[in-house]
């Protein structure tokens, strides 16, 4: 008859969706940044930087998911996790590119 309120997502489904977003994008982002900065230029020193960037972006995704889930809902947590994870990898890519010059890329 009318609006019944916000859409609800079940807790297990929400957790699976967030895990797929964070870990799926993490795998692709890690492979891309590893290829760009650790292997293609022969910069073995960038491996630690790439690993730290991956851990930071995964942590950001999990933190955003937890905060949004507590404050709002699981549907909002899924949406904002996708946004934060994508933005985090863009930021990591830019930061690693800038940092690679201090380690001798050229």
N, C-alpha and C positions, 0 to 999 in steps of 0.2 A: 504494500500500500504506500509506503513512504520510505524515506531513508532510514535504514536500520543502524547506522553508525559506521565507523571505520571498518575496512576490510580486515579480517583476522587471518593470520597465518599460523598454523600449528607450530609448536615449539620445535619438534624434531625436523619438520620440513624447513623451518627457518634456519636451523643450525646447519643442515645439509647444504642449503643454498648459500649461506655465508662461507662455509668451508670450500665449496666448489669455486666461488668467486675468488676468495683470497688465494687458495692454493693453485687454482688453474692459471690465474693471471701471474702468480708468483713464478710458476714454472716457465711460462713464456718470457716474462721479464728477465728472469735470471739467465735463461739461455741467450737472449738478445744481448744483454749487457756483458755477459761473459765473452761472447764472440766479439763484440765491438771493442772491448777494452782489455781483455786478458789474453786473447789468442791472436786476433788479427794483426795487432801491432807488435806482438812479441813482448808485451809488457807484463811479465810475470809478477811484477810488484803490484799490479792492479787487482790481482785475485782477492786479496784481503779486503780491498775497497769494495769490490763487487759483492763479496759475501756480506759485508757489513750493511751495504745498501739493501740487499735482499731481506736481511733480518729486520732492518728498520721499517721497510714497507710492509712486511707481513705483520709486524707488531702494530703498526698504525692501523691496518685493516681490522685486526682483532679488537683493538682499543675502541675504534669508532663503532664497531658492531656492538660491543658490550655497552657502551654509553648510550647509544641510540635505543638499544633494546630496553634498557632500564628506564630511560626517560620517556620514550615514545611507545614504539611497538616493534614487533618483529619485521613487519613490512617496511617500516621506515629504516630499520637497521640494515635490511638487505639493500635498499636503495642507496643509502649513504655509504655503506661499505663498498659498493661498486664504484661510486664517485671517488671516495678517498683512496681506494686501491689504484685506480687508473691515474689519478692525479699524483699519487705517491711515486708511481713508476716513472712518470714524466719528470718529476722533480729529481728522482734518483739518477735518471739518464743524464739530465743536464748537469747535476753535481758531479757525477763521475767523469763526464766529458771535461769539465773545468779542472777537476782534480788531476786528470791524466796528464795535463800539461805541466803540472808541478813535478810530476814523476818522470818527465822526459819525453813525452810524445811530441811529435813535431812534424 
